[in-house]
Amino acid sequence: MKILWRQLISLMQGLSILIAALLLNACATKPVVEGPLVKAEWQTKAMIRDMKANKSQSVSIDMLAIKNQRVRLDVTAIMGFQVASLVMSPKEIAYAIYPRKEFYYGKNSEKSIERIIGLSLHPMNLANIAFDEPVRGPGWTCEQDISKLIKSCENQQRSIRVDWKDRTEGQKKVVITAPQFEMQWLFKAPQTEVQFKPETFTLKQPDGFKAIQIN
């Protein structure tokens, strides 16, 4: 009986050592993400209110972005109905508005996406918001919270404000307000282990769509 008990204790000690070794190995090989976020994919939902027209629309927005370089947005409504697709760099933009069968392309500027959301804001700032970066452009001032994360940005001249709220484990809520406009934007935690193909950030004119150049 004593011999059996000693064997059982020895077996348990061996298992403990094995488990500890496996845990140490897992910790040693676990990839560590260091430095600021450079590229990512976000799944988001937004409630957009047009107070002038007294209309609201809920959409899903999938964003893929390389910081300060390339961005793609795919906007869908209820039941996966396509609303718009957009690709851009700091200088160029192209987007398709599916319900209107219109395809826009040309220079990227603060006026580029007014047709989609009715807001005069340089489209690259949508990616800046996702990356927790300040809104850029003339007249913008921003503040940080006690954790040195961006908290709010405001353009008093245009009465436009962006507030970052409810950050929890990579998730967040961003509220964009302007005269006659409000957007509540809910972000899931970003996917950072992403590999983008070159065609990800290209958008061709769909068949039957009217092409409109942006100057």
SULCOR-V985995 format. One record per run of one state. SS is the DSSP state (2 for helix, 1 for strand, 0 for the rest). FROM is the first residue (numbers start at 1). TO is the last residue. If there is no record, write none. Layout:
ss = [SS:SS]
from = [FROM:FROM]
to = [TO:TO]
This chain:
ss = [0:2:0:1:0:1:0:1:0:2:0:1:0:1:0:1:0:2:0:2:0:1:0:1:0:1:0:1:0:1:0:1:0:2:0:1:0]
from = [1:2:30:39:51:55:67:70:77:78:81:82:89:92:98:102:108:114:118:124:131:140:145:150:156:160:169:171:179:181:188:191:192:198:202:210:215]
to = [1:29:38:50:54:66:69:76:77:80:81:88:91:97:101:107:113:117:123:130:139:144:149:155:159:168:170:178:180:187:190:191:197:201:209:214:215]
